[in-house]
């Protein structure tokens, strides 16, 4: 069984899609940009804001991010909602003495985690403020593993994007994809996911299943 489990934040532990869509459209309204649907916004959640905006509007202006941070960040935080199974899962892993962390491409990971009510349930929080390169580079995962004193081969990373799975593979970890972010199972597997679950709600039964992510080396188990 893995001794360490790291999680992505947005659309893995927390449904942030409605809050982010609302706030991005307020940015768009302020700067005269085209409105965005929730489906369109989902494609960029998990990417650094600069890259996401280029996908949404074809370009990026630093003024948009400055406005978001100054005027809308608290609005977003106020509407972050963890999935129903998130808190029970993190509490359960803690009861099993599993080391856990949140690794996100957000800046100031602790603020978002605190707003969602999950900061106190994990042992490590890593955001873009901690590393020079975010996912899909392995840097934030390796930073978290070092902080937790955990070998990559004894750790799982759970996320909803191809960037999450690419980062996990590059870090030498086992990637577990979840479909809650709207990416396809095929995309997650092609990016390196060893297992794919429908949502975080399936993770506890997956984690405790005999023969799944077992032994000292998480990468030695057979994918299902």
C-alpha distance (Angstrom), angle and dihedral (degrees) to the residues before:
residue distance angle dihedral
X1 . . .
X2 3.80 . .
X3 3.80 113.6 .
X4 3.80 92.8 -154.8
X5 3.81 132.0 37.7
X6 3.79 122.3 -171.7
X7 3.79 122.8 -168.0
X8 3.75 136.4 -159.7
X9 3.82 111.8 -128.8
X10 3.81 113.6 -144.0
X11 3.82 114.8 66.8
X12 3.81 90.4 -7.4
X13 3.81 102.8 68.8
X14 3.80 98.1 0.1
X15 3.80 134.2 39.0
X16 3.78 99.8 -134.7
X17 3.80 95.9 155.1
X18 3.80 98.3 101.2
X19 3.79 94.0 44.8
X20 3.80 93.5 47.5
X21 3.80 93.3 44.8
X22 3.80 90.9 52.4
X23 3.80 93.1 48.4
X24 3.80 95.2 44.8
X25 3.77 90.2 52.0
X26 3.80 89.4 51.9
X27 3.82 86.9 53.5
X28 3.80 89.1 49.0
X29 3.79 92.1 48.8
X30 3.80 90.9 50.6
X31 3.81 94.5 49.2
X32 3.81 99.7 34.3
X33 3.82 96.3 -108.2
X34 3.80 127.9 150.0
X35 3.81 115.9 -87.4
X36 3.80 117.8 -105.9
X37 3.79 130.0 -138.7
X38 3.81 120.8 -136.3
X39 3.82 88.2 -112.9
X40 3.80 90.7 55.8
X41 3.80 92.0 47.2
X42 3.82 92.1 51.2
X43 3.80 89.7 64.4
X44 3.80 90.2 63.7
X45 3.79 102.2 38.3
X46 3.78 108.6 112.5
X47 3.79 94.4 31.7
X48 3.80 123.3 101.4
X49 3.81 108.7 -87.5
X50 3.79 92.3 -111.6
X51 3.81 93.2 56.4
X52 3.80 92.7 42.1
X53 3.80 92.2 53.8
X54 3.78 91.7 50.7
X55 3.78 87.6 55.3
X56 3.79 93.1 47.3
X57 3.80 100.8 43.4
X58 3.82 105.7 11.1
X59 3.79 93.7 -112.1
X60 3.78 142.7 43.0
X61 3.77 132.4 -128.9
X62 3.80 120.7 -170.9
X63 3.82 88.3 -141.3
X64 3.82 89.3 68.6
X65 3.78 92.7 58.2
X66 3.79 92.1 43.6
X67 3.80 89.8 53.1
X68 3.81 92.0 46.6
X69 3.79 92.2 51.0
X70 3.80 95.3 44.1
X71 3.79 100.5 40.6
X72 3.79 110.2 18.4
X73 3.80 111.7 28.3
X74 3.79 93.9 91.7
X75 3.80 90.0 46.0
X76 3.79 88.2 56.5
X77 3.81 93.7 45.5
X78 3.80 91.3 50.9
X79 3.81 90.5 59.8
X80 3.82 101.9 43.3
X81 3.79 110.0 121.8
X82 3.82 124.9 -170.5
X83 3.79 114.4 -139.2
X84 3.80 112.9 -98.9
X85 3.80 92.1 -106.7
X86 3.82 96.5 46.5
X87 3.80 101.5 85.5
X88 3.83 95.1 41.3
X89 3.80 89.8 48.9
X90 3.80 94.7 50.9
X91 3.79 90.5 46.2
X92 3.81 90.2 49.9
X93 3.80 93.0 50.4
X94 3.78 89.7 49.9
X95 3.81 89.9 52.1
X96 3.82 87.7 54.5
X97 3.84 90.5 52.2
X98 3.81 91.1 -115.6
X99 3.80 113.6 156.0
X100 3.79 110.5 -126.7
X101 3.77 138.5 -172.5
X102 3.77 144.3 173.3
X103 3.79 116.8 -128.6
X104 3.79 115.1 -175.2
X105 3.78 142.0 162.9
X106 3.78 88.0 -128.4
X107 3.76 119.2 108.9
X108 3.81 113.7 -120.3
X109 3.78 95.9 20.1
X110 3.79 93.6 -175.0
X111 3.80 92.8 60.9
X112 3.79 93.7 54.5
X113 3.81 92.3 43.3
X114 3.80 90.9 50.4
X115 3.80 91.2 49.2
X116 3.81 89.7 52.8
X117 3.81 91.8 47.6
X118 3.81 97.0 -118.2
X119 3.81 103.7 99.3
X120 3.81 93.5 98.2
X121 3.82 92.8 50.6
X122 3.82 98.3 65.5
X123 3.80 133.0 61.9
X124 3.80 98.0 -140.3
X125 3.82 137.7 28.4
X126 3.80 120.9 -165.6
X127 3.79 126.7 -178.9
X128 3.78 137.6 157.4
X129 3.80 89.7 -76.8
X130 3.82 88.2 70.8
X131 3.80 101.8 50.9
X132 3.78 141.0 37.5
X133 3.82 93.7 -131.2
X134 3.77 128.3 37.0
X135 3.79 129.5 -155.8
X136 3.04 133.8 -26.0
X137 3.82 79.9 49.3
X138 3.80 112.9 75.7
X139 3.81 94.6 -128.6
X140 3.84 99.1 104.0
X141 3.81 92.5 45.9
X142 3.80 92.4 49.0
X143 3.81 89.1 47.8
X144 3.82 90.4 54.0
X145 3.81 93.6 45.8
X146 3.80 91.2 51.4
X147 3.81 90.6 49.4
X148 3.81 90.5 50.9
X149 3.80 95.2 41.8
X150 3.80 91.6 -124.8
X151 3.80 130.6 143.3
X152 3.83 115.0 -124.2
X153 3.79 89.7 -127.4
X154 3.80 90.9 59.2
X155 3.80 93.9 49.3
X156 3.79 139.8 83.4
X157 3.80 127.7 -152.9
X158 3.79 116.7 -155.4
X159 3.79 118.4 -161.4
X160 3.77 145.8 141.3
X161 3.81 103.9 -133.1
X162 3.78 138.6 70.2
X163 3.81 87.4 -119.9
X164 3.80 89.4 59.0
X165 3.79 92.5 52.7
X166 3.80 93.7 44.0
X167 3.80 90.4 51.7
X168 3.80 91.8 48.6
X169 3.78 92.8 51.5
X170 3.81 91.9 46.6
X171 3.81 89.5 51.2
X172 3.80 91.7 51.9
X173 3.81 92.4 -111.8
X174 3.78 131.8 128.8
X175 3.79 112.0 -104.5
X176 3.80 121.5 -142.8
X177 3.78 113.4 -168.2
X178 3.79 126.1 -153.1
X179 3.80 123.7 -160.4
X180 3.81 96.6 -144.7
X181 3.81 92.3 100.0
X182 3.79 94.1 61.1
X183 3.80 98.2 -107.9
X184 3.78 116.9 131.2
X185 3.78 125.3 -109.6
X186 3.80 88.7 -121.0
X187 3.81 91.7 55.7
X188 3.81 93.3 47.9
X189 3.80 92.8 48.0
X190 3.80 92.4 46.9
X191 3.81 88.3 53.1
X192 3.80 91.5 54.0
X193 3.82 108.8 -83.8
X194 3.80 110.5 153.5
X195 3.79 92.7 -166.7
X196 3.80 131.6 18.6
X197 3.81 124.1 -156.1
X198 3.78 128.4 -172.2
X199 3.82 91.8 -123.5
X200 3.78 144.5 -27.1
X201 3.81 87.6 -83.0
X202 3.82 88.5 77.6
X203 3.77 95.9 50.3
X204 3.82 101.2 89.3
X205 3.81 94.4 53.2
X206 3.80 89.5 43.6
X207 3.80 92.8 49.4
X208 3.79 94.8 48.8
X209 3.82 96.1 43.0
X210 3.83 114.0 117.6
X211 3.78 111.9 -103.0
X212 3.79 95.5 12.2
X213 3.81 115.4 119.5
X214 3.76 86.3 -18.8
X215 3.76 136.0 159.2
X216 3.75 126.6 21.9
X217 3.79 93.7 -51.4
X218 3.80 115.9 57.3
X219 3.77 90.7 -165.6
X220 3.79 93.0 61.9
X221 3.81 96.3 72.4
X222 3.79 122.9 97.9
X223 3.81 115.0 -106.4
X224 3.75 115.6 -120.7
